[in-house]
Amino acid sequence: MTTNITEDSVLVALSEVIDPELNKDLVSAGMIKDVTVDGNNVAFTLEFTSGGCPLKKELEDASRGAVAAIEYVEEIEINVTARSQEHSHEGGGCGSGGGHSHGGNDRSHGLPVKAPIEGIKHTIAVASGKGGVGKSTVSVNLALSLVRSGATVGLLDIDIYGPSIPMMMGISEDLEITEEKKLVPLEKDGLKLMSVGFMIDDETPLIWRGPMVMKLIEQFLRGVNWGELDYLVIDMPPGTGDAQLTLVQNIPLSGAVIVTTPQDVALIDARRAIQMFSQVEVPVLGIVENMSTFCCPHCNKTTDIFSSGGGKTTADRYEVELLGKLPLDLKIREGGDAGRPIATTEPDSKEARAFMDIAQKVAGKIGSMTAG
């Protein structure tokens, strides 16, 4: 059977995979070597500067996914190697820094261009190193608090495998498309909304490879008719995988807000998220410590269920601000489950005021960076 698999098509696919430490795709970073195609089988070498690259597994998986997306590919063999940093032409990062080696010919691709999204002044990524820390709760109430402050705001949910914004905002309608083939965001409470959850039902799982996820995120970034916005708040999936890398490589983020809980396992993952954004030169606006304390509604006794002080310790360690500490509160949870976020249903409550305080700090930081 005739196939379309060529060494060039493999290189094109791999040029879509970005090393965030070098801010380059794998091909132009010189990390792809010895590409061979044998019928429907592809083999290549993925070379790092050292065996201790923290993103080695993620980049290997992303490379495999990119090549697997080529039509007719059946088997993929990746030889992962490392060489000492002293032989690298480009210090830092995971890449080898040399030119791409393939049959004796070097190929160079340009650096990825971060073009702003038309009409949007500032983009804010809300991220976490792990799931279950309340990242989407913070995203929703942060965005709504910015709306209450008088700003025009959009909320983009790129948590592809676990979209929760439709439920938390209490809205799920069919999306419309403009004549220019752009998606039209849904609107509620003055907030423009876009989520993959608007495209599937509640019980349909998304079983997608990395390249498909990246293409959908690119569609959300460039193919949505957002109009004029002061802020686009982006609810990111947990971790530091394909979706995160696609986002940070495609648009110039104004900054990132890291959400964590006080216990050690969450803080470890939060530190990885901070380091990821630092490596790709995205300002970390600060840390939000969620589920910080629990106040018993019966006796008013306060308990640190998930330990205490971890958010402040992490903020101090990385010299970023602790933007706020949010309680483990029944009203916040019930509001999210019912599609009635506390920032709009009880704007004068102490919980809503905590979100407003965080929003004002975030806006102030972005404003000072822009002025500077």
N, C-alpha and C positions, 0 to 999 in steps of 0.2 A: 504494500500500500504506500502510495506517495504521501509524504508528510511535509509540513511547512517548517519543521524544526531545523534551524541552522545555528551556527555559532553566533552569528549576528543577532538572531532573535533571542538567544539566551542572554547575550550582553544587554540588549535593550530591556529585557525583563529585570535583570539584576540592577540596572541603572535606576530603577524605581525604588530600590531599598536604600535607606539613608542611615549612615552612621552619625548619630547626633553629636558625638564628641568632636568629630572632624567637620561637621556641617557639610558633608559631601556624600554623594551616592557611592556605593561600593566599587563601582567600576572606575570612576574618576579618582577615587582614593587609592587605587592600586591594590585593592584587596582581592580581586578576582583574577585567578591565573589558571592556565592550562585547561581551557574549556574544550571539551570533546563531545561530539555527538555521534552516537552509534545507533542508527535507526531511530527507535523511539526512546532511547536511553541517553541521558545527559550526565556528564561528570564534570566537575571543576574543583579547583582548590580555593578555599576561603582562608586568606592569610591575615593574621593579626600581628601586631607588634609584640605582644606578650600573651602568654597563656592565661594571664589573670584579668583579661578584659571583662569588666562587669556586665557588658551587654553581649557577650559571646553567644549565649544560648538564644537570646532574642534575635540577633542578626542571622544566626544559622537558620532558625525557624522561618524568619522572614524571607531569606534567600530561597529556601526550599519551597515555600508557598508561592513566591514569584515565578519560579520556573515551572512548578506544577500547574500554574494557570495557563501555560502555553498549550495550545491544542495538540493532541496526540502524544504528549509526553507520558511515559509509563513509569520508568524508574529513574531515580535521581541519586547520584552518589556524590557526596560532598566530603572532600578531604580537608579537614580543619587543621591548619598549622599555625605556628607562631615563630617569629624571629625576634632577636634582641632589638631593643629600642635604638641601640647605637647605629644600626644599619638603616634606620628609617630616615627618610628625607624630611619628615614632618613630625616634629615632636608632639607628644600628647595624643590622646585619642586611641581608638582601638586599631585603626587602619595602619597599613604598612607605609603609606605615604608615597610609595613609588608609583610609576606608571603601570597601567594594566598590561599584563603579559599574556599574550595569546598568539601562539605560532610565530613569535618573534616580532610581532607588530604591536606597538603601543597605541592605545586609543585614549583620547581625553574628552571628557564631557564637562560642560561648564558647571559652576556651582549653582545649586538651586536658588531660584529667585523668590524672595518673599514679597509678594505683591499684596498691598492692603485690600480689604474687601470694600468695594465701592459703597460709599455712603455711610460707612461705620467709622466713628472717630476712635473708639477704644475697644479692645478685646481683652476679656478677663477669663482666664482658664481657672476653673475650680477643680482641683485634683486631690487624689489621695493615693497612698501607696498600696492600700488594700481595701477590699469591700467591707460594707457593714459599719462604716464610721459616720454615716449621715451626710455624705457629700452632696447628694441630690437635695436633701432637705436644706442644706446651706445654700446651694445654688438657687433654688426657688425663692427662698426668703430674702436672700441677698438681692436678687433681681427685682423682686417686688418692692423692697425697701428703696432701691435706687429710683424706681418709678414714683414712689411716694415723695421722694426728694425733689421731683420735678423733671427728671431726666427721661428721655425716650430710650427704651431698653428692649432688647431681644434676648431670648433664652434658647440656646441651641443644645439639644441633648444628643451627644455623640457616644453615649454608653450603648453601643450597638447591640450587645448581647443581653443587656438588662435595662431597657429604657423604662424609666419610672415617671418621667415628667407628665405624660398624659393622665396618669392616675393622680399624681400629686396636685395637678392643676385642675382636675375634674373636667377635662375636655378631651373629646376624641371624635373628630369629624373627618370627612373625606377632604383631601388636599386639592386645591385648584392649581391650574397651571396657566401662566400668562401666555400671550402670543409669542413672546420671546423664549418660550419653553423654560421659564423659571417657576419654581414652586412658590406658592403664596403662603406665608406663615399664618397659622391660626392666631387669634387674639383673645385674651381674657384679662380682665383687671388692668387694662392698659399695657399689657405685656405681650409682645410678639413671640410666638412659640414655633419651634420646629423640632421634630423627633422622628426617629424611625418607627416609634410606637404608633404614629399616625398612619403608618402604611401597612401594618400587620395587626392581626387580632391578638388578644391577650394570651392565647395558648399556642401560638405559632412560634417555634424556635427558629432562630437564625443560625444556620450551620454553614458559615462562610469561611473561606480561606482568607489569609491576610490581604492579598491584592484586592479582593472584592470589597473588603472592609475599607481599605484606603480609598478606593474609587468612590464609595458612597460618601465618605467624609469630605472628599474633594467636591462632590456634588452639593453637599450641604453648605460648604464654604462659598462656592462660586455660583451655584445654581439656585439660589434662593433670593427672592425679591424682598430684601429686608427694608428697603427704603432708607431714610435717614435715621441713624441711631447714634445716640451719645455713647451707649455701651452695648456690647454683645457679650453676655455671660455664657460661657461654654462649660456645660456639665460633662466632664470627661469620664471615661471608664477608669476603674481602679488599675493601678499598676503602671508599667512603663513599656508597653508593647507597641504594636503596629499603629493603633489609632492615635496614641500620643505622639509618636514620631511623625506621623503624617501631618498632624496639626501644627507642631512646632516648626516643621520644615516648610509649610505652605503659607503661613501668614505671620506678620510681625505682631506677636502678642504684646499687649501693654504690660501684662504681668500675670502672675499666678498666685492663687490663694490655696494653701495646703490645708486640708481638713484631716484631723486626727482625733483619736480618743486618748486618754491618759495612760493606758496600759502599755507595757514595754513592746509587745509585738506590733501594735499599731504604730508606735513611734519609730521603730526600726524601719518600717516600710515608708513612713512619712519622710524620713531622712533620705531614702533612696529617691523619692520624688523631688525633694529639694535639690539633690545633687544632679538629677537629670536636667532640671530647668537651668541650673547654674552652668552646666556643660554646654548648653545650647544658647547661653547668654539671654535667657528670659528672666527679667527681674522677679524675684519672689516677694510679693507684696506683704506676706505675713502668714501666720499660722492661726487657724481657728481650732480651739480645743472643744470638741463636741462631747456631750454626755459627761461633762466635767463633774457635776455633783447631782445628787438626788435629794430633793426636799420632800419628806413624808407629808402628804396632804392632811394627815390626821393629827400628828404631834409636832409638825414643823421641824423635826430633827433633820439635819443635813448629814448625808453620808457620801463618802467618796467611793462609790462602788467600783470604779475602774482605776483606783489609785489616784494620785494627785501630783501636780507639779510637773508632769512630763512635758506638756506643751511649752511651758516657760523655759524649762531646761533646754529643749530642742531649739527654741527661738534664740536663746542666748548663745548656744553652741554655734549656730550658723549666722548669727548677727542679723536676724530678721525680727520683725515685731510680732508679738502675740496680739493678734487683732481682737480677740475676745474669747471668753469661756462661756459655752452654752450649757444649760442644765439638761439632765435626763428628765424630760418633762412629758407627762401624759398628754397635755394639750397640743404640744408640738407634734407628737406622733399621731394622735387622732386627726388633727387637721390635715396632715399629709396623706393619711389613708383615705380620708373623705373628700379629698380634692378641695379643701378649704384651708389654705396656708395661714398660719397665725399672723403673718405680717399684714394680711388684709382683713381677716375676720376679727382680730383683737389687737388693733394697732397701738392701743395705749397700754397693753399688758407689759410687764417687765421683760417677758420673753421676746416680744416684738421689738421692744426698745433695744434689746441686746443686738438683734439683727440690724436695726437701724444704725446703731453705733458702729458696727463692723462696716456697714455700707459707707458711712461717712468717712471712716478711716481709709477705706479702699479708694474712694473718689478723691480724697485729699492727697493720697500718695501719688495717684496717677496725675493729678493736676500739678503737683510740685515737680514731677519728672518731666512733664510736658513743658512747664514754664522754664525748667532748667535747660 
